[in-house]
Amino acid sequence: MTLVLELLRLCYIVVSLMLDELFAW
């Protein structure tokens, strides 16, 4: 279960970074 939470957190971080890049334009 912890592994799933880690993967979700990683995906959340990646999506947040991509959104920051998009809004930076």
C-alpha positions, -999 to 999 in steps of 0.1 A, spaced: 0 0 0 29 23 8 43 18 -27 10 29 -42 10 61 -21 46 68 -32 37 63 -69 7 86 -65 28 113 -48 54 110 -75 27 114 -102 14 144 -83 48 160 -82 54 154 -120 20 168 -129 26 198 -107 59 205 -124 43 201 -159 15 225 -149 41 250 -136 59 248 -170 27 253 -189 16 283 -169 51 297 -171 44 303 -208 
